[in-house]
Amino acid sequence: MRTPRVFHSSSLKGKDRVALDPGAAKHLSTVLRLKPGAALTLFDGSGFEFEARLDQADKKQMWVTLTGMHGPAVESPLHVTLVQGVSRGERMDYTVQKAVELGIGAILPVLTERSVVKLDKDNGARKREHWQGVVIGACEQSGRVRVPEVQPPLPLANFLADLPQAGLKLLLDPLASNAANDLSKPSDGRVLLLV
């Protein structure tokens, strides 16, 4: 069986023993049914992975002992920000998941004029939190050690009015004469991809 990878929301460096976040503890105890002594791999977004052993478990909390540290792990030398038009339902979840698995550094959801999805401030905050959970799950599954941030959703017009700095800004076109391989690497390593 593969060693489960678990995201920990606070820094692990210099710690010997930590309590797992409640969501992770519940998943490990009820879904995976891990018992004390089970091996885990933890990561905190710092670029390092931490070997751990399940130390103590009850219905409310799980404690692990950290036994080793590896890293920093290699991530993409490019910092790609995906500016993604919000799609409906599971399509957006799938897009976020696959983008993270492919190495995206940040995700900025945008609401377009013809978007079916309409988000107010409260719905936007809930969706962002949900998508951040999808990001963490994708990192746990794919072996990534840096957790991309999902930024607050905003209208496309607002994004275009205050365009962030990036060495390379891309809008994909299936009929374009240039391919991605034809482009030069940006000097600052920052890429902005609008979909």
Secondary structure as a PSIPRED ss2 file (coil, helix, strand):
# PSIPRED VFORMAT (PSIPRED V4.0)

   1 M C   1.000  0.000  0.000
   2 R C   1.000  0.000  0.000
   3 T C   1.000  0.000  0.000
   4 P C   1.000  0.000  0.000
   5 R E   0.000  0.000  1.000
   6 V E   0.000  0.000  1.000
   7 F E   0.000  0.000  1.000
   8 H C   1.000  0.000  0.000
   9 S C   1.000  0.000  0.000
  10 S C   1.000  0.000  0.000
  11 S C   1.000  0.000  0.000
  12 L C   1.000  0.000  0.000
  13 K C   1.000  0.000  0.000
  14 G C   1.000  0.000  0.000
  15 K C   1.000  0.000  0.000
  16 D C   1.000  0.000  0.000
  17 R E   0.000  0.000  1.000
  18 V E   0.000  0.000  1.000
  19 A E   0.000  0.000  1.000
  20 L C   1.000  0.000  0.000
  21 D C   1.000  0.000  0.000
  22 P H   0.000  1.000  0.000
  23 G H   0.000  1.000  0.000
  24 A H   0.000  1.000  0.000
  25 A H   0.000  1.000  0.000
  26 K H   0.000  1.000  0.000
  27 H H   0.000  1.000  0.000
  28 L H   0.000  1.000  0.000
  29 S H   0.000  1.000  0.000
  30 T H   0.000  1.000  0.000
  31 V H   0.000  1.000  0.000
  32 L C   1.000  0.000  0.000
  33 R C   1.000  0.000  0.000
  34 L C   1.000  0.000  0.000
  35 K C   1.000  0.000  0.000
  36 P C   1.000  0.000  0.000
  37 G C   1.000  0.000  0.000
  38 A C   1.000  0.000  0.000
  39 A E   0.000  0.000  1.000
  40 L E   0.000  0.000  1.000
  41 T E   0.000  0.000  1.000
  42 L E   0.000  0.000  1.000
  43 F E   0.000  0.000  1.000
  44 D C   1.000  0.000  0.000
  45 G C   1.000  0.000  0.000
  46 S C   1.000  0.000  0.000
  47 G C   1.000  0.000  0.000
  48 F C   1.000  0.000  0.000
  49 E E   0.000  0.000  1.000
  50 F E   0.000  0.000  1.000
  51 E E   0.000  0.000  1.000
  52 A E   0.000  0.000  1.000
  53 R E   0.000  0.000  1.000
  54 L E   0.000  0.000  1.000
  55 D E   0.000  0.000  1.000
  56 Q E   0.000  0.000  1.000
  57 A E   0.000  0.000  1.000
  58 D C   1.000  0.000  0.000
  59 K C   1.000  0.000  0.000
  60 K C   1.000  0.000  0.000
  61 Q C   1.000  0.000  0.000
  62 M E   0.000  0.000  1.000
  63 W E   0.000  0.000  1.000
  64 V E   0.000  0.000  1.000
  65 T E   0.000  0.000  1.000
  66 L E   0.000  0.000  1.000
  67 T E   0.000  0.000  1.000
  68 G E   0.000  0.000  1.000
  69 M E   0.000  0.000  1.000
  70 H E   0.000  0.000  1.000
  71 G C   1.000  0.000  0.000
  72 P C   1.000  0.000  0.000
  73 A C   1.000  0.000  0.000
  74 V C   1.000  0.000  0.000
  75 E C   1.000  0.000  0.000
  76 S C   1.000  0.000  0.000
  77 P C   1.000  0.000  0.000
  78 L C   1.000  0.000  0.000
  79 H E   0.000  0.000  1.000
  80 V E   0.000  0.000  1.000
  81 T E   0.000  0.000  1.000
  82 L E   0.000  0.000  1.000
  83 V E   0.000  0.000  1.000
  84 Q E   0.000  0.000  1.000
  85 G E   0.000  0.000  1.000
  86 V C   1.000  0.000  0.000
  87 S C   1.000  0.000  0.000
  88 R C   1.000  0.000  0.000
  89 G C   1.000  0.000  0.000
  90 E H   0.000  1.000  0.000
  91 R H   0.000  1.000  0.000
  92 M H   0.000  1.000  0.000
  93 D H   0.000  1.000  0.000
  94 Y H   0.000  1.000  0.000
  95 T H   0.000  1.000  0.000
  96 V H   0.000  1.000  0.000
  97 Q H   0.000  1.000  0.000
  98 K H   0.000  1.000  0.000
  99 A H   0.000  1.000  0.000
 100 V H   0.000  1.000  0.000
 101 E H   0.000  1.000  0.000
 102 L C   1.000  0.000  0.000
 103 G C   1.000  0.000  0.000
 104 I C   1.000  0.000  0.000
 105 G C   1.000  0.000  0.000
 106 A E   0.000  0.000  1.000
 107 I E   0.000  0.000  1.000
 108 L E   0.000  0.000  1.000
 109 P E   0.000  0.000  1.000
 110 V E   0.000  0.000  1.000
 111 L E   0.000  0.000  1.000
 112 T C   1.000  0.000  0.000
 113 E C   1.000  0.000  0.000
 114 R C   1.000  0.000  0.000
 115 S C   1.000  0.000  0.000
 116 V C   1.000  0.000  0.000
 117 V C   1.000  0.000  0.000
 118 K C   1.000  0.000  0.000
 119 L C   1.000  0.000  0.000
 120 D C   1.000  0.000  0.000
 121 K H   0.000  1.000  0.000
 122 D H   0.000  1.000  0.000
 123 N H   0.000  1.000  0.000
 124 G H   0.000  1.000  0.000
 125 A H   0.000  1.000  0.000
 126 R H   0.000  1.000  0.000
 127 K H   0.000  1.000  0.000
 128 R H   0.000  1.000  0.000
 129 E H   0.000  1.000  0.000
 130 H H   0.000  1.000  0.000
 131 W H   0.000  1.000  0.000
 132 Q H   0.000  1.000  0.000
 133 G H   0.000  1.000  0.000
 134 V H   0.000  1.000  0.000
 135 V H   0.000  1.000  0.000
 136 I H   0.000  1.000  0.000
 137 G H   0.000  1.000  0.000
 138 A H   0.000  1.000  0.000
 139 C H   0.000  1.000  0.000
 140 E H   0.000  1.000  0.000
 141 Q H   0.000  1.000  0.000
 142 S H   0.000  1.000  0.000
 143 G C   1.000  0.000  0.000
 144 R C   1.000  0.000  0.000
 145 V C   1.000  0.000  0.000
 146 R C   1.000  0.000  0.000
 147 V C   1.000  0.000  0.000
 148 P C   1.000  0.000  0.000
 149 E E   0.000  0.000  1.000
 150 V E   0.000  0.000  1.000
 151 Q C   1.000  0.000  0.000
 152 P C   1.000  0.000  0.000
 153 P C   1.000  0.000  0.000
 154 L E   0.000  0.000  1.000
 155 P E   0.000  0.000  1.000
 156 L H   0.000  1.000  0.000
 157 A H   0.000  1.000  0.000
 158 N H   0.000  1.000  0.000
 159 F H   0.000  1.000  0.000
 160 L H   0.000  1.000  0.000
 161 A H   0.000  1.000  0.000
 162 D C   1.000  0.000  0.000
 163 L C   1.000  0.000  0.000
 164 P C   1.000  0.000  0.000
 165 Q C   1.000  0.000  0.000
 166 A C   1.000  0.000  0.000
 167 G C   1.000  0.000  0.000
 168 L E   0.000  0.000  1.000
 169 K E   0.000  0.000  1.000
 170 L E   0.000  0.000  1.000
 171 L E   0.000  0.000  1.000
 172 L C   1.000  0.000  0.000
 173 D C   1.000  0.000  0.000
 174 P C   1.000  0.000  0.000
 175 L C   1.000  0.000  0.000
 176 A C   1.000  0.000  0.000
 177 S C   1.000  0.000  0.000
 178 N C   1.000  0.000  0.000
 179 A C   1.000  0.000  0.000
 180 A H   0.000  1.000  0.000
 181 N H   0.000  1.000  0.000
 182 D H   0.000  1.000  0.000
 183 L C   1.000  0.000  0.000
 184 S C   1.000  0.000  0.000
 185 K C   1.000  0.000  0.000
 186 P C   1.000  0.000  0.000
 187 S C   1.000  0.000  0.000
 188 D C   1.000  0.000  0.000
 189 G C   1.000  0.000  0.000
 190 R E   0.000  0.000  1.000
 191 V E   0.000  0.000  1.000
 192 L E   0.000  0.000  1.000
 193 L E   0.000  0.000  1.000
 194 L E   0.000  0.000  1.000
 195 V C   1.000  0.000  0.000
